[in-house]
Amino acid sequence: MWPFFLAAGIEQVRIEPGITAFTPLDFVSYPYSHSLVFLVIWGVLFGLIGAGVARDRRMVGWIAALGVSHWVLDWITHRPDMPLYPGSEKLGLGLWNSVPGTIAVELTMFAAGVWAYVRATRARDRVGRRGFAAFVGFLLATYAVSLGPPPPSVTVLIVSAVVGAGLLLIWALWFDRHRTPIT
């Protein structure tokens, strides 16, 4: 939601190298895409959509929990710029002030997510095995690129976020068809 809100002028970000050691982004205002209250709302909304598509009501809770976990993880990494609700005080523990700490924590979380997915699913075919490895490689390569120089403009940031999210969604949907839940 964030890049769309930026494009619409509803939320704001500035590129300010040095604002933290890890990211040059100054999140000026993003109460609708990153406040705790709205992440719960978005999680329930997208959970209802996912549950309708998959015909599985359990998805509502899982997707809503992902929204809340997104806020918690951002609260850990961000400087104090994370709102609880639009207009609230802003919170953040500032892990982004340590590049090694950020990379260690984020790669550990990524590894835990990969591990959980592998334990919960199995490949249906060769595409499910090799596609998963390629998908993990794609995500790691994308992360490595994000460690490079700052984007030249907010417009480039928005376009790359939208294109990247679209590619990620297409790849994930295609890839997931070749894996099955372990029951």
N, C-alpha and C positions, 0 to 999 in steps of 0.2 A: 504494500500500500504506500510505503514511504516515497518511492520515486514518483508515483502518480500525484501524491499530495504536493511534492516539491514542484512538479511541472505545472500544477494548477495554481501555485502560489499560496496554498493553504498552510504549508509548513516551510521552514527556512533552514538552510545550511550555508555555511561559508567555508571556503578552503583557506585555512590559516596554518601554514606549516609551523610546527613548534608548539601548537596549543597542547598537544600531548606528545610523548616520545614515540608513540606507536602510529597514531593517525593524525593527519592534518585537518580533519573535519571538525568544524565548530558547529555543533547541532544547536542552532539558535532557538528554534521552536519546532517541536514535533509532538504536540499533545494528542493527535488523533491516531498516529501510527505507532507511538511508543509509550503512551501513558499506560499504567497498569490497568486502569478501568477499561480503556478502549481495547487493550490486548485481550482482556477477558471477553468483551463484546465481539471483537473480530473472531476470536477463537470459537465462541459458541455459534456465530453466524456461519463460518466456514465449516465447522463441525456438522451443523445441520445440513449444509449442502453436500458435504462428503458422505454423511449418513444416508441421505436420499439417493445419491448416485450408487453407493456400495450396498445399500439396503442393510445397513448395520448400525443400529443406534449407539453402539459402544464408541463409534468414531467421534461423537459429539464431545464426550468427556476427554478422549485422548487429544483431540485437536485443540480443545480449550486449554488443556494442561500444557500443550506446547506453547501456546500464546503466553501463558503465565511464566513458563520457564524461560522464554525469550526475554521477558522483562527482568527476571532475576539475574540471568547471565549478563545482560546489558548493565544492570545495576552494579555488578561486580567489576566490569571492565571500564565503563564510562567514568569520566569526571562527573561531578555533581550537575547533571543536566537531564536526569531521568525523572519525569513527573509521575506522580501517583494518579492524577487526574488533571484535565486542563485547568491551568491556573494555580496548581498546587506548588508547594516547595519542590525543589529539584534535588534528587539524591544521586549518589554514585560513589563507589569506593576508589576509583582511579587506577585500576590495574594497567590501563593504557599508559601510565607514566613509566612502566617498565617493559621494554621490548622483549627481553628474554622471558620475563614472567608471563607476559601476554601470550607469546608463542607457545610456551610450555603448557599453560592452562588450556588454550584453545586446541592445540593438537591432542592433548589428553582427552578433552571432551569429544573431539572428532573420533578418536580411536574408540572411546566408549560407545558412541553411537553406531559405529561400524560393527563393533563386537555384538551389540544388542540386536542389530538387524540380522547379522549372520546367525545368531542363536535362535532368532524367531522365524527365520525363513530357510528354505532350501531351494537350490536351483532346479528348475524343471528341465533344463536342457543346457547345451554348451553356451548358448547366448546368456543364460542366467548366471553361469559361472564367469565367463570371460567379460561379459557386459558389466557385471558388478565390479570386477577389477578395473575396467576402463573408467567406470563411473567414479570410483574412489580416486583414481589417478587424475581425472578431470577436476574433481573438487580440490585436490591437493595442489594442482597446477594453478587453479584459479586463486587459491589462497596465496601461493607464492607470488603471483603477479600483483596481488593487492599489497604486498610488502614493498613494492617499488615506489617510484616517484608519485607525487600527488597528481590527481587529474588536472588538466589545464583549465577547466572551467566547471561550473555547476551543471551546465548543459551536457557536457561530456559525461559527467558523473551520472546524471539522470538516464541518458541514453544507454550507457554501459550497464547500469543496474537493471533497466527494463529488458534489454536484450539478454543479459546474463540470466536473469530470472526466468525468462521465457525459454531459453535453451535448457536450463536446468529442469524446468517443469516437463518439457517435452521428453528429455532424456530419461528423467525419473519415471514418467508414465510408461514409456516404451520399455525401459529396463524392468520395471516391476511386473510386467506381464509375463516375464520369464522366470519368476520366482513364485513360490507358494508358501503360505504360512505353515509352520509346523504345528500340528494339533496334538 
